[in-house]
Amino acid sequence: MAISAEFMESLAADIGSCVYIEIAKWHLYLNDAHLHEPLAEKLAGVLAEDRLTQANVETVLGSFEVAVGGGRQTLPLLTLIPAQCQRELMDLLEERQRDL
């Protein structure tokens, strides 16, 4: 299934405004960290192939590496996003799946 550029932009915007990294109780939204577009591209593949499950989303988040400490180390996005935020992401993706 082909995904339009408009859908991708909208998906990235939604992800960027609802998903955040939490470090020491500080919230850094993915749009501010410039991570929303590359994450949307990876998650769009899951949506396009009709493989939306919690396990598949966690696999994407686990393989999405985020540079920290000026690039001295990378951490999987899965470890940086709180559980509540992951649930909200899943809800968002389920809603967007219906839009396809």
Secondary structure by P-SEA (a helix, b strand, c coil): ccccaaaaaaaaaaaaacbbbbccccccccccccaaaaaaaaaaaaaaaccccaaaaaaaaaacccccccccccccccccccaaaaaaaaaaaaaaaaac
